[in-house]
Amino acid sequence: MYGKTKTYWAVGVAVLLVLLFAGATGAVAAQDVGYDEGETVGEVGVSSTVLENDDVIWSFETSDTEDSSATVDSSPTIVDGVVYVGSRDGNVYALDAENGGGSYEDSDELWSFETDDSVHSSPNVIDGVVYVGSHDGNVYALDADDGTELWTFETGDSVFSSPTFYDGVVYVGSRDGNVYALDAENGGGSYENGDELWSFEGDGRINPSPTVVDGIVYIGDRRTGSFFSPSQGTVYALNADDGSVEWSHTTGLWIWSSPTYHDGYVYVGSDDTTLYAFDAETGSVEWEYDEPNDFVIGSPTVYDGTVYVGDVDGVLHAVDTEDGTADWTFQTDGLIQSGATVVDGVVYVGSDDGNVYALDAKNGGGSHEDGDDMWRFETGDSVRSMPTVVDGVLYVGSRDGNVYALDIDTESSSEDSRVELGTTGHHHAWVGGVEEDDDTDDETEGFTATGGSAAPGGQVTVDITAQAVGSVELSNIPSDWTVASSQNDGAFLAPDSLGDNIENNGAVVWVWTSDQSAVSISVTLDIPEEAEDGDYVLDVDAEDSQGETGSTTATITVGEDVSVVDGYRNDEGRVDTAGLQAAIADFLQGNINTGDLQDVIAAFISMT
């Protein structure tokens, strides 16, 4: 998940040791990817696993597949066990995420809402309301429980754009050339009557979906040229309060790509075959990536220092966020309009060749023809829907008219920039980066803290991970404990967070200048010799710029005879391969911290 960058070396050492040990005792078995073996494609010795029917948990048919209207370009949004998605048949569907299979003909959906034209827009679901646009020119607010229409706002043309929610306001683009800001609670009315909070008129049609961060709306448009003026596209940064222009940048051709934001930069593709990186505050161009041979219409996704974006030539580009150079490219057999999503180091993306591809996020280069993907799933038509993964299930639509739920052999959820920002194809974990648990504060979605064990006079490390936060506080630290060291992702410590502040209120506070998509903190505490044996529960709280908060805890066990390593010893009292593997699994699940894993590795090496 997030925040594990600082500990990759430990996992790498452990895995290497396991492989070396396995090599000494016999050949290493081929990796079990968890799927039925499919056909072999490409060159001899290179195979691509094709997901079989057993890997399809369910599929839902939105309309007659013989009908040209049978397309699902909308990206599924998953909230509280329900999949919300639009279809070109004009309906918005709510499907059971666990067992949504069936057909519109048999009314197997939880509910459906019929608009007056096709729905390409992806639903945005917040606080029990579904916000979605339609080709009929309307933006709808629907009750998430039963699909009841709460309000409707009429724009001047089709709404392909997916609404984005920010601070009680819904932002959406329309092909009438306007960006609208609507009251999320009661945004009904019409552009003709000026019922919006504000609107901004661009230079051309607005198909992309807005991204809103720190009070700024980022969006692009497309202006059709004439004899007197060329076609062009403009990226805008608008003030979220009144729609005034903070900055703008005109590219050489149309913009279909929806901007994404990450760590102070805005990334967007243009039909001038370029991916742009802008300084989010000033609009200055940080770099331009012009390697694509065709329009860059896919919406960028950022994950772990890499931008993933597709083009009309069918290529997925993985681009370094630092300098705009290509890390790798992957060639499909159809254009890529689908945005990518990333889970556990794997990139998932759709293509007009009808496939959903799974690619190694760090080294996914190659081509479909040579079978360089990890696996692929073939639908009956183009895939322009952005996949969304929740709890190990990949949800995606296809132009064959179906919505698919695929078992992809993981327990994780999408964790890329677009999901974190709550834009196209998000899931319930995005809001504020944290989600309260009804029964326990030990862990919240996207926000975890792990403690550790030590003897009096020793040290213990607390590891904290969070997403989309602006500040993190570790508190309830005993007054006679001190902070030995603190490592974090670019935060600055609030005044007096160390030293005397520990004695006064037992807290350490980390603050960032803006919300961070993913943060990782490691703080080492010195435990005094006089500390009493027992469990010490420390409080961890996070907050984002919208005032969303979350809480969890980290438990420190102090005792003379305490040793995490003992839990991984065999009957002979040694840490063997099985024990090390169990420790690695516990570490990846957040059950033990970095220091604990290091102790287990040390015991494994010494075989003590």
C-alpha positions as CSV (number, residue, x, y, z in Angstrom):
1,M,0.0,0.0,0.0
2,Y,1.2,3.5,0.5
3,G,4.1,4.7,2.5
4,K,6.3,1.6,2.2
5,T,9.1,3.2,0.0
6,K,11.4,3.6,2.9
7,T,11.2,-0.1,3.8
8,Y,11.6,-1.6,0.3
9,W,15.3,-2.4,1.1
10,A,14.3,-4.5,4.1
11,V,11.8,-6.5,2.0
12,G,14.3,-6.9,-0.8
13,V,17.0,-8.2,1.6
14,A,14.4,-10.6,3.1
15,V,13.2,-11.9,-0.3
16,L,16.7,-12.3,-1.5
17,L,17.6,-14.4,1.5
18,V,14.5,-16.5,1.0
19,L,15.4,-17.1,-2.6
20,L,19.0,-17.9,-1.8
21,F,17.9,-20.4,0.8
22,A,15.4,-21.9,-1.6
23,G,18.2,-22.1,-4.2
24,A,20.3,-24.1,-1.7
25,T,17.6,-26.7,-1.2
26,G,16.2,-27.0,-4.7
27,A,15.0,-25.2,-7.8
28,V,12.6,-22.3,-7.3
29,A,9.1,-23.1,-8.5
30,A,7.5,-21.0,-11.2
31,Q,5.4,-18.2,-9.8
32,D,1.7,-19.0,-9.3
33,V,-0.1,-16.0,-10.5
34,G,-3.4,-17.3,-9.3
35,Y,-5.1,-17.6,-12.8
36,D,-6.1,-20.5,-15.0
37,E,-3.5,-20.9,-17.7
38,G,-4.6,-19.4,-21.0
39,E,-3.3,-19.4,-24.5
40,T,0.3,-18.6,-25.4
41,V,0.8,-15.6,-27.6
42,G,3.8,-13.9,-29.3
43,E,7.3,-15.3,-29.6
44,V,8.3,-18.7,-28.4
45,G,9.1,-18.7,-24.7
46,V,7.0,-15.6,-24.1
47,S,3.4,-16.1,-22.9
48,S,0.6,-13.9,-21.8
49,T,-2.0,-15.3,-19.4
50,V,-5.5,-14.8,-20.7
51,L,-8.1,-14.6,-17.9
52,E,-10.7,-17.4,-18.2
53,N,-14.4,-17.4,-17.3
54,D,-13.5,-18.7,-13.8
55,D,-11.9,-15.3,-13.1
56,V,-15.1,-13.4,-14.0
57,I,-16.9,-13.0,-10.7
58,W,-19.9,-11.6,-12.5
59,S,-20.9,-9.5,-15.5
60,F,-23.9,-7.3,-16.0
61,E,-25.4,-6.6,-19.5
62,T,-26.7,-3.0,-19.7
63,S,-28.5,-3.4,-23.1
64,D,-28.9,-5.6,-26.1
65,T,-25.4,-6.4,-27.4
66,E,-26.8,-6.4,-30.9
67,D,-27.7,-2.7,-30.5
68,S,-25.1,-0.1,-31.4
69,S,-26.0,1.7,-28.2
70,A,-24.6,-1.2,-26.1
71,T,-21.5,0.6,-24.8
72,V,-20.2,1.3,-21.3
73,D,-17.6,4.0,-21.5
74,S,-18.4,5.2,-18.0
75,S,-15.9,4.3,-15.3
76,P,-17.4,2.4,-12.4
77,T,-17.4,4.1,-9.0
78,I,-17.6,1.7,-5.9
79,V,-18.9,3.0,-2.6
80,D,-20.2,1.0,0.3
81,G,-20.6,-2.2,-1.6
82,V,-22.4,-0.7,-4.6
83,V,-21.1,-0.2,-8.1
84,Y,-22.4,2.9,-9.8
85,V,-21.9,3.2,-13.6
86,G,-23.5,4.8,-16.7
87,S,-24.3,3.3,-20.0
88,R,-25.0,4.5,-23.5
89,D,-28.5,3.0,-23.2
90,G,-29.2,6.2,-21.2
91,N,-29.3,4.6,-17.7
92,V,-27.3,5.0,-14.5
93,Y,-27.0,1.6,-12.8
94,A,-26.5,0.7,-9.2
95,L,-25.1,-2.9,-8.9
96,D,-24.3,-5.1,-6.0
97,A,-20.5,-5.1,-5.9
98,E,-20.4,-8.7,-4.6
99,N,-22.9,-10.2,-6.9
100,G,-24.1,-7.7,-9.5
101,G,-24.4,-10.2,-12.3
102,G,-27.3,-10.4,-14.6
103,S,-29.1,-8.2,-17.2
104,Y,-31.1,-5.0,-17.5
105,E,-33.8,-7.2,-19.1
106,D,-34.2,-9.2,-15.9
107,S,-33.9,-6.1,-13.6
108,D,-31.0,-7.6,-11.8
109,E,-29.7,-4.2,-10.8
110,L,-30.3,-2.7,-7.3
111,W,-31.8,0.3,-9.2
112,S,-31.5,2.2,-12.4
113,F,-32.2,5.8,-13.4
114,E,-33.1,6.6,-17.0
115,T,-31.9,9.9,-18.5
116,D,-32.9,11.2,-21.9
117,D,-29.7,10.2,-23.7
118,S,-26.5,8.2,-23.3
119,V,-24.4,8.4,-20.1
120,H,-20.7,8.5,-20.8
121,S,-20.0,10.4,-17.6
122,S,-18.6,8.5,-14.6
123,P,-20.7,8.9,-11.4
124,N,-19.2,10.7,-8.4
125,V,-20.7,9.4,-5.1
126,I,-20.4,11.4,-1.9
127,D,-22.5,11.6,1.3
128,G,-25.2,9.3,-0.2
129,V,-25.6,11.3,-3.4
130,V,-24.7,10.2,-7.0
131,Y,-23.7,13.1,-9.2
132,V,-23.5,12.3,-13.0
133,G,-23.8,13.9,-16.4
134,S,-25.7,12.8,-19.5
135,H,-25.6,13.4,-23.2
136,D,-29.1,15.0,-22.7
137,G,-27.2,18.0,-21.4
138,N,-28.2,17.6,-17.7
139,V,-26.3,17.0,-14.5
140,Y,-28.2,14.8,-12.1
141,A,-28.1,14.4,-8.3
142,L,-29.6,11.0,-7.4
143,D,-30.2,9.3,-4.0
144,A,-27.5,6.6,-3.8
145,D,-29.9,4.3,-2.0
146,D,-32.8,4.1,-4.5
147,G,-31.9,6.3,-7.5
148,T,-34.5,9.0,-6.7
149,E,-33.8,12.2,-8.5
150,L,-32.9,14.9,-6.0
151,W,-32.2,17.7,-8.5
152,T,-31.3,18.3,-12.1
153,F,-29.2,21.1,-13.7
154,E,-29.6,21.8,-17.4
155,T,-26.5,22.9,-19.3
156,G,-26.5,24.1,-23.0
157,D,-25.1,20.9,-24.5
158,S,-24.0,17.3,-23.8
159,V,-22.2,16.5,-20.6
160,F,-19.4,13.9,-21.1
161,S,-17.5,15.4,-18.2
162,S,-17.6,13.5,-14.8
163,P,-18.6,15.7,-11.9
164,T,-16.1,16.4,-9.2
165,F,-17.1,17.2,-5.6
166,Y,-15.1,19.6,-3.5
167,D,-16.1,21.4,-0.3
168,G,-19.9,21.2,-0.9
169,V,-19.7,22.2,-4.5
170,V,-20.0,20.0,-7.7
171,Y,-17.8,21.1,-10.6
172,V,-18.5,19.8,-14.1
173,G,-17.8,20.7,-17.7
174,S,-20.2,20.8,-20.7
175,R,-19.9,20.7,-24.4
176,D,-21.5,24.2,-24.4
177,G,-18.0,25.4,-23.5
178,N,-18.7,26.1,-19.8
179,V,-17.4,24.9,-16.5
180,Y,-20.2,25.0,-13.9
181,A,-20.0,25.2,-10.1
182,L,-23.2,23.8,-8.6
183,D,-24.4,23.7,-5.0
184,A,-24.1,20.0,-4.1
185,E,-27.1,20.1,-1.8
186,N,-29.5,22.0,-4.2
187,G,-27.9,22.6,-7.6
188,G,-31.1,22.3,-9.6
189,G,-32.0,24.7,-12.3
190,S,-30.8,25.8,-15.7
191,Y,-27.9,27.7,-17.2
192,E,-30.5,29.9,-18.9
193,N,-31.7,31.1,-15.5
194,G,-28.2,31.4,-14.0
195,D,-28.9,29.0,-11.3
196,E,-25.3,27.9,-11.0
197,L,-23.0,29.3,-8.3
198,W,-20.8,30.4,-11.1
199,S,-19.8,29.4,-14.6
200,F,-16.7,29.9,-16.7
201,E,-16.8,30.0,-20.5
202,G,-13.7,28.5,-22.2
203,D,-12.6,28.8,-25.8
204,G,-14.4,25.6,-26.9
205,R,-16.2,22.4,-25.9
206,I,-15.3,20.9,-22.5
207,N,-15.3,17.1,-22.5
208,P,-12.7,16.5,-19.8
209,S,-13.5,16.1,-16.1
210,P,-12.3,18.7,-13.6
211,T,-9.7,18.0,-10.9
212,V,-10.0,20.2,-7.8
213,V,-7.2,20.6,-5.3
214,D,-6.5,23.3,-2.7
215,G,-9.2,25.6,-4.0
216,I,-8.2,25.4,-7.7
217,V,-10.2,23.7,-10.5
218,Y,-8.0,22.3,-13.3
219,I,-9.7,21.5,-16.6
220,G,-9.0,21.6,-20.4
221,D,-11.1,22.4,-23.5
222,R,-11.0,22.1,-27.3
223,R,-11.6,24.8,-29.9
224,T,-12.3,23.9,-33.5
225,G,-10.2,26.0,-35.8
226,S,-11.1,27.9,-38.9
227,F,-9.4,29.6,-41.8
228,F,-8.5,32.4,-39.6
229,S,-7.5,30.6,-36.4
230,P,-6.1,27.1,-35.7
231,S,-7.6,24.4,-33.6
232,Q,-6.2,24.4,-30.1
233,G,-6.7,23.3,-26.5
234,T,-6.3,25.3,-23.3
235,V,-5.6,24.1,-19.8
236,Y,-7.2,26.3,-17.1
237,A,-6.6,26.8,-13.4
238,L,-9.7,28.4,-12.0
239,N,-10.4,29.8,-8.6
240,A,-12.9,27.3,-7.1
241,D,-14.8,30.2,-5.3
242,D,-15.6,32.4,-8.2
243,G,-14.3,30.8,-11.4
244,S,-11.7,33.5,-12.1
245,V,-8.6,32.4,-14.0
246,E,-5.5,31.8,-11.9
247,W,-3.5,30.7,-15.0
248,S,-4.0,29.1,-18.4
249,H,-1.8,27.5,-21.0
250,T,-2.7,26.9,-24.7
251,T,-1.5,23.7,-26.4
252,G,-1.2,23.0,-30.1
253,L,-4.4,21.0,-30.5
254,W,-7.5,19.8,-28.6
255,I,-7.6,18.5,-25.0
256,W,-9.7,15.4,-24.3
257,S,-7.5,14.3,-21.5
258,S,-8.7,15.1,-17.9
259,P,-5.9,16.7,-15.8
260,T,-4.6,15.0,-12.8
261,Y,-2.7,16.5,-9.8
262,H,0.1,15.1,-7.8
263,D,2.6,16.6,-5.4
264,G,2.4,20.2,-6.7
265,Y,2.1,19.4,-10.4
266,V,-0.7,19.1,-12.9
267,Y,-0.4,16.5,-15.7
268,V,-2.5,16.6,-18.9
269,G,-2.3,15.2,-22.4
270,S,-3.0,17.0,-25.7
271,D,-3.9,16.1,-29.2
272,D,-0.6,17.8,-30.2
273,T,1.0,14.5,-29.2
274,T,2.4,15.9,-25.9
275,L,2.0,15.1,-22.2
276,Y,2.5,18.3,-20.2
277,A,3.6,18.8,-16.6
278,F,2.7,22.2,-15.2
279,D,3.6,23.8,-11.9
280,A,0.2,23.7,-10.2
281,E,0.6,27.1,-8.6
282,T,2.1,29.2,-11.5
283,G,1.2,27.2,-14.6
284,S,4.8,27.2,-15.8
285,V,5.7,24.2,-17.9
286,E,8.0,21.9,-15.9
287,W,8.5,19.5,-18.8
288,E,6.9,18.3,-22.1
289,Y,6.9,14.7,-23.1
290,D,6.6,14.5,-26.9
291,E,7.5,10.9,-27.7
292,P,3.9,9.8,-28.6
293,N,3.2,9.5,-32.3
294,D,-0.5,10.3,-32.0
295,F,-3.0,12.2,-29.9
296,V,-2.7,11.8,-26.2
297,I,-6.3,11.5,-25.2
298,G,-6.0,9.2,-22.2
299,S,-6.2,10.8,-18.7
300,P,-2.9,10.6,-16.8
301,T,-2.6,8.6,-13.6
302,V,0.4,9.2,-11.2
303,Y,1.8,6.5,-8.9
304,D,5.1,6.3,-7.2
305,G,7.0,8.8,-9.3
306,T,5.6,7.7,-12.7
307,V,2.8,9.1,-14.9
308,Y,0.9,6.6,-16.9
309,V,-1.0,7.8,-20.0
310,G,-2.3,6.3,-23.3
311,D,-2.5,7.6,-26.8
312,V,-4.4,7.0,-30.0
313,D,-1.6,4.9,-31.4
314,G,-2.4,2.3,-28.7
315,V,0.7,3.0,-26.6
316,L,0.7,3.2,-22.8
317,H,3.5,5.5,-21.7
318,A,5.2,5.3,-18.3
319,V,6.9,8.7,-17.8
320,D,9.2,9.8,-15.0
321,T,7.6,12.6,-13.0
322,E,11.0,14.2,-12.3
323,D,12.2,14.9,-15.8
324,G,9.6,13.7,-18.3
325,T,11.6,10.9,-19.7
326,A,10.1,7.6,-20.7
327,D,10.6,4.7,-18.2
328,W,8.9,2.3,-20.6
329,T,6.1,2.0,-23.2
330,F,3.6,-0.8,-24.0
331,Q,2.0,-1.3,-27.4
332,T,-1.6,-2.5,-27.6
333,D,-3.6,-3.1,-30.8
334,G,-6.1,-0.3,-30.3
335,L,-6.2,3.3,-29.2
336,I,-6.1,3.9,-25.4
337,Q,-8.6,6.4,-24.1
338,S,-9.0,4.5,-20.8
339,G,-7.2,6.0,-17.8
340,A,-5.0,3.6,-16.0
341,T,-5.3,2.5,-12.3
342,V,-2.5,1.1,-10.1
343,V,-2.7,-1.5,-7.4
344,D,0.2,-3.2,-5.6
345,G,2.7,-2.3,-8.3
346,V,0.5,-3.4,-11.2
347,V,-1.0,-1.1,-13.8
348,Y,-4.4,-1.9,-15.2
349,V,-5.6,-0.2,-18.4
350,G,-8.1,-0.8,-21.2
351,S,-7.7,-0.6,-25.0
352,D,-9.8,-0.4,-28.0
353,D,-8.4,-3.8,-29.0
354,G,-11.0,-5.1,-26.4
355,N,-8.5,-6.1,-23.7
356,V,-7.9,-5.0,-20.1
357,Y,-4.2,-5.3,-19.5
358,A,-2.2,-5.9,-16.3
359,L,1.4,-4.6,-16.6
360,D,4.3,-4.4,-14.2
361,A,4.3,-0.8,-13.0
362,K,8.1,-0.6,-12.8
363,N,8.9,-2.5,-16.0
364,G,5.8,-3.0,-18.1
365,G,7.5,-2.3,-21.4
366,G,6.9,-4.4,-24.5
367,S,3.8,-5.1,-26.6
368,H,0.6,-7.2,-26.7
369,E,2.0,-9.0,-29.8
370,D,5.0,-10.3,-27.9
371,G,3.0,-11.2,-24.8
372,D,4.8,-8.8,-22.5
373,D,1.8,-8.1,-20.3
374,M,1.3,-10.0,-17.0
375,W,-2.2,-11.0,-18.1
376,R,-5.0,-9.7,-20.1
377,F,-8.8,-10.1,-20.1
378,E,-10.6,-10.0,-23.5
379,T,-14.0,-8.4,-23.7
380,G,-16.3,-8.3,-26.7
381,D,-15.4,-4.7,-27.8
382,S,-13.4,-1.7,-27.0
383,V,-12.6,-0.8,-23.4
384,R,-12.6,3.0,-22.8
385,S,-13.8,2.7,-19.2
386,M,-11.1,3.3,-16.6
387,P,-10.8,0.1,-14.4
388,T,-11.3,0.6,-10.6
389,V,-10.1,-2.0,-8.1
390,V,-11.7,-2.4,-4.7
391,D,-10.7,-5.2,-2.3
392,G,-9.1,-7.3,-5.0
393,V,-11.9,-7.0,-7.5
394,L,-11.4,-5.1,-10.8
395,Y,-14.6,-3.4,-12.1
396,V,-14.6,-2.1,-15.7
397,G,-17.1,-1.4,-18.5
398,S,-16.8,-2.4,-22.2
399,R,-18.3,-1.3,-25.4
400,D,-19.8,-4.8,-25.6
401,G,-22.4,-3.4,-23.2
402,N,-21.2,-5.2,-20.1
403,V,-19.8,-4.3,-16.8
404,Y,-17.3,-6.8,-15.5
405,A,-16.1,-7.8,-12.0
406,L,-12.8,-9.7,-12.2
407,D,-10.9,-11.6,-9.6
408,I,-7.3,-10.3,-9.9
409,D,-5.7,-12.2,-7.0
410,T,-5.0,-9.3,-4.6
411,E,-6.8,-7.9,-1.5
412,S,-5.9,-4.3,-2.2
413,S,-7.7,-1.3,-3.9
414,S,-6.8,1.3,-6.5
415,E,-4.2,3.7,-5.0
416,D,-3.3,6.1,-7.8
417,S,-3.7,9.9,-8.1
418,R,-7.1,9.9,-9.7
419,V,-8.6,7.7,-7.1
420,E,-7.0,9.7,-4.3
421,L,-8.4,12.9,-5.7
422,G,-11.9,11.5,-6.0
423,T,-12.2,12.0,-9.7
424,T,-13.1,9.6,-12.5
425,G,-13.7,6.0,-11.3
426,H,-13.0,6.5,-7.6
427,H,-13.9,4.4,-4.6
428,H,-15.0,5.0,-1.1
429,A,-11.5,5.3,0.4
430,W,-10.7,8.6,-1.2
431,V,-12.6,11.1,0.9
432,G,-10.1,12.9,3.2
433,G,-7.7,10.0,2.7
434,V,-9.1,8.3,5.8
435,E,-12.3,6.4,6.7
436,E,-13.5,5.8,10.2
437,D,-14.2,2.2,11.2
438,D,-17.4,1.6,13.0
439,D,-15.9,-0.9,15.4
440,T,-12.3,0.0,16.0
441,D,-9.8,2.7,15.6
442,D,-6.9,0.3,15.1
443,E,-6.9,1.0,11.3
444,T,-8.7,3.2,8.9
445,E,-8.8,2.9,5.1
446,G,-5.6,4.4,3.7
447,F,-4.4,5.4,7.2
448,T,-2.4,3.0,9.3
449,A,0.0,3.1,12.3
450,T,2.1,0.2,13.6
451,G,3.9,0.1,16.9
452,G,6.4,-2.4,18.2
453,S,8.1,-3.9,21.3
454,A,11.1,-3.1,23.3
455,A,12.7,-3.6,26.7
456,P,13.0,-0.6,29.1
457,G,16.0,1.5,28.1
458,G,15.6,0.4,24.4
459,Q,14.1,2.0,21.3
460,V,10.9,1.4,19.4
461,T,9.8,2.6,16.0
462,V,6.3,3.8,15.0
463,D,5.5,3.6,11.3
464,I,2.6,5.7,9.9
465,T,1.1,5.8,6.4
466,A,-1.6,8.0,5.2
467,Q,-3.0,9.4,1.9
468,A,-4.4,12.9,1.0
469,V,-3.5,14.5,4.3
470,G,-2.1,17.9,5.3
471,S,-1.1,17.1,8.8
472,V,-0.4,14.1,11.1
473,E,-0.2,14.1,14.9
474,L,1.2,11.4,17.1
475,S,0.1,12.0,20.7
476,N,-0.3,10.4,24.1
477,I,3.4,9.8,24.3
478,P,4.5,9.2,27.9
479,S,6.1,12.4,29.3
480,D,9.5,10.8,30.1
481,W,9.9,9.3,26.6
482,T,11.9,11.2,24.0
483,V,12.1,11.2,20.1
484,A,15.4,9.8,18.9
485,S,14.7,10.4,15.2
486,S,12.0,11.2,12.7
487,Q,11.8,10.4,9.0
488,N,9.0,11.7,6.8
489,D,8.1,12.6,3.2
490,G,8.9,16.3,3.1
491,A,6.9,17.5,6.1
492,F,8.1,20.1,8.5
493,L,7.6,19.6,12.2
494,A,5.3,22.1,13.8
495,P,7.0,24.5,16.3
496,D,8.1,22.8,19.5
497,S,7.0,19.4,18.2
498,L,10.2,17.9,19.7
499,G,11.9,18.4,23.0
500,D,9.8,20.4,25.5
501,N,6.6,19.7,23.6
502,I,6.8,16.0,24.4
503,E,7.0,16.9,28.1
504,N,4.1,19.3,27.8
505,N,1.5,17.4,25.8
506,G,3.1,14.2,24.6
507,A,2.7,15.0,20.9
508,V,4.6,15.2,17.7
509,V,3.0,17.0,14.7
510,W,4.0,16.8,11.0
511,V,2.6,19.5,8.7
512,W,2.8,19.8,4.9
513,T,2.1,23.0,2.9
514,S,-0.6,21.2,0.9
515,D,-2.4,17.8,1.0
516,Q,-0.1,14.9,0.1
517,S,-1.4,12.0,-2.0
518,A,0.6,9.5,0.1
519,V,2.9,10.0,3.1
520,S,5.1,7.8,5.1
521,I,6.5,8.6,8.6
522,S,8.8,6.7,10.8
523,V,9.6,8.0,14.3
524,T,11.9,6.3,16.7
525,L,11.3,6.7,20.4
526,D,13.7,6.3,23.3
527,I,12.1,4.3,26.2
528,P,13.6,5.2,29.6
529,E,15.1,2.5,31.9
530,E,12.4,3.3,34.5
531,A,9.5,2.5,32.1
532,E,7.0,0.1,33.5
533,D,6.2,-3.1,31.7
534,G,2.9,-3.1,29.7
535,D,1.1,-1.8,26.6
536,Y,1.2,1.9,25.8
537,V,-1.4,3.1,23.3
538,L,-0.4,6.1,21.3
539,D,-3.0,8.1,19.3
540,V,-2.5,9.1,15.7
541,D,-4.7,11.7,14.0
542,A,-4.7,13.1,10.4
543,E,-6.5,15.9,8.7
544,D,-6.7,17.3,5.2
545,S,-7.4,20.7,3.8
546,Q,-11.1,20.1,3.6
547,G,-11.3,19.4,7.4
548,E,-11.8,15.6,6.9
549,T,-10.2,13.8,9.8
550,G,-9.2,10.2,10.7
551,S,-7.8,8.5,13.8
552,T,-6.0,5.3,14.5
553,T,-3.6,4.0,17.2
554,A,-0.2,2.4,17.6
555,T,0.5,0.1,20.5
556,I,3.9,-0.1,22.1
557,T,4.7,-3.1,24.3
558,V,7.4,-2.6,26.9
559,G,8.8,-5.5,28.9
560,E,12.1,-7.2,29.8
561,D,11.2,-10.4,28.1
562,V,9.4,-9.0,25.1
563,S,10.7,-10.0,21.7
564,V,8.8,-9.9,18.4
565,V,11.3,-12.4,17.0
566,D,10.1,-15.1,19.4
567,G,6.8,-15.3,17.5
568,Y,8.7,-16.5,14.3
569,R,10.9,-19.2,15.8
570,N,10.4,-22.9,15.1
571,D,10.2,-25.7,17.6
572,E,14.0,-25.6,17.8
573,G,14.0,-22.0,18.7
574,R,15.4,-20.7,15.4
575,V,14.1,-18.4,12.7
576,D,13.9,-20.5,9.6
577,T,12.6,-19.8,6.1
578,A,9.0,-20.3,7.1
579,G,9.4,-17.9,10.0
580,L,11.0,-15.2,7.8
581,Q,8.3,-15.6,5.2
582,A,5.6,-15.2,7.9
583,A,7.4,-12.1,9.2
584,I,7.5,-10.6,5.7
585,A,3.8,-11.3,5.3
586,D,3.0,-9.6,8.6
587,F,5.1,-6.6,7.6
588,L,3.3,-6.2,4.3
589,Q,0.0,-6.4,6.1
590,G,1.1,-3.7,8.6
591,N,1.2,-6.1,11.6
592,I,4.9,-5.5,12.5
593,N,7.1,-2.5,11.7
594,T,10.5,-2.0,10.0
595,G,12.5,-2.5,13.2
596,D,10.7,-5.8,14.0
597,L,11.4,-7.1,10.5
598,Q,15.0,-6.1,10.7
599,D,15.3,-8.1,14.0
600,V,13.7,-11.2,12.4
601,I,16.1,-10.9,9.4
602,A,19.1,-10.6,11.7
603,A,17.9,-13.7,13.6
604,F,17.4,-15.6,10.3
605,I,20.9,-14.7,9.1
606,S,22.5,-15.9,12.4
607,M,20.0,-18.8,12.6
608,T,19.5,-18.0,16.3
